[in-house]
Amino acid sequence: MELISVLHMKGGIGDSSYASNSLVGNKVISMTRPIIEEAVSNLCRNATIPEKLCIADLGCASGPNAFLAVLGIMKAVDKIRKQGGFQSPEFQVYLNDLPGNDFNTLFRDLPQFQESMKEQLGLDFGPCFFTGVPGSFYCRLFLSKTLHFVHSSYCLQWLSQVPQLEEVNKGNIYIATTSPPSVISAYHQQFQKDFTAFLQCRSEEMVKGGRMVLTILGRKSDDPTSKECCHIWELLSMALTDMVSQGLIEEKRLDEFNIPHYNPSPGEVKQVVENEGSFSIDRLDASQVNWDVYENDGAYNITKCIRSVAESLLANQFGHAVMDKLFQRYLEIIADTISKETTQFFSVIVTVTKSALRLQEVAHFGILNHQQSANVESSSSGVKNLLSEFNDADEDLNEKDHIDDYILDPDNQVYENVLSDGEGDEEAAHRGEYLSDDEADKEPQLPGTTNINFSI
Ligand SMILES: C[S@@+](CC[C@H](N)C(=O)[O-])C[C@H]1O[C@@H](n2cnc3c(N)ncnc32)[C@H](O)[C@@H]1O
């Protein structure tokens, strides 16, 4: 099944809409705000705020969350430019989602958002231009080298399609402890393929030094069958199985159905970013939020939330007629579960910077230029050091936009010099792919968040 033609959050602003049932997403974006602010301040380091700043929110849906992250980004830029006494940049804001998204509701809310932006940021802010971009973020969506900042929250766990399964995932609609290993591996491979495609496309579209903050509904555990990520779908498959026993759904239809969704661990996210090679990781965090973010009627509200997200897929497979009964049963199961245990959603939050060159290109260049004099390590850590040093050097070159020219000119010594300058440079380690422990201690710690620092 091609997700692009089926998946959409429930539109409008009614009681069952995503707009009215997206408090979990709202809380997650609010929790991530310090990370977004940090990434913006790194983008605008040394007061190099671009005159025309292009921001994209990918998988914006509709409703209040669609503008929340954008507002956070704009406020952070505005703070920096006011501190430096600069004029506001012009903003181009792209709001992307699949073509079935309710863009009408989204843009109906825009004037109200613009009003509150004026109130909060003043009349000397902007101007800001908003554009809707329908399409899958697993494809190219924007002109090359135009985006400065990309944000996406709770979207990249959606795969481009249900993975091709060699065996039936009997009794399940997602990865579960009873899933055959081939099913688990097919899901993981689909995630790797899709996330790689996502990074490749953004790599084309982003300017060198551009930042991305991606929050993915994931897991903390290394085990992809862990309850912390599979439970919500396991409970839905229980409700669907009950419907089969009551003769309301055909067993065959259930056997054929799997959710095009994958909850990665921080390690899996890190692995894909590194293998793709266009971005360096600035920070990687995990956080959790309770299913029950509501003060009252937790089970009722979480059921409505999942219905507003997944009904388009379920109705496509099982028909609209059974949806009320299905979600009534789901509500009972959820109520029973949350009365007995604490249930949480886990987020993996990764902040990355667009590198001047891809990891593989750095390796190639390094090997070409050092074949006589240096022992360029061909190991992955050697290559990563080259990339890190190159990117640091790139900054030292006073933001030269033509750095590619230096690289491509075999007679130019800049890269060689940079490599030797970078050797043993402690400061460079701080500015590299990962923060040192000391630096990380100074990082903002989010409520309910674990900061994961990896060393290379
Ligand atoms: C759970 S909603 C999150 C919406 C919003 N970002 C938030 O935090 O509340 C996931 C959104 O991702 C969108 N989405 C899923 N796959 C996508 C794709 N391949 N390209 C663009 N949008 C996608 C869905 O249509 C949906 O609107």
The ligand as a Gaussian input file, in Angstrom:
#p B3LYP/6-31G(d) Opt

LIG

0 1
 C        1.094000      12.535000      13.943000
 S        1.053000      13.714000      12.701000
 C        2.118000      14.943000      13.363000
 C        1.649000      16.310000      12.977000
 C        2.390000      17.465000      13.643000
 N        3.757000      17.536000      13.180000
 C        2.359000      17.333000      15.135000
 O        3.413000      17.225000      15.751000
 O        1.271000      17.379000      15.708000
 C        2.054000      13.003000      11.408000
 C        1.962000      13.797000      10.122000
 O        2.975000      13.313000       9.226000
 C        2.414000      13.301000       7.936000
 N        3.209000      12.401000       7.081000
 C        3.369000      11.067000       7.204000
 N        4.136000      10.591000       6.216000
 C        4.475000      11.669000       5.459000
 C        5.245000      11.827000       4.274000
 N        5.830000      10.794000       3.692000
 N        5.396000      13.061000       3.768000
 C        4.811000      14.134000       4.357000
 N        4.053000      14.048000       5.480000
 C        3.887000      12.821000       6.022000
 C        1.000000      12.813000       8.168000
 O        0.156000      13.091000       7.073000
 C        0.639000      13.594000       9.411000
 O        0.045000      14.831000       9.140000

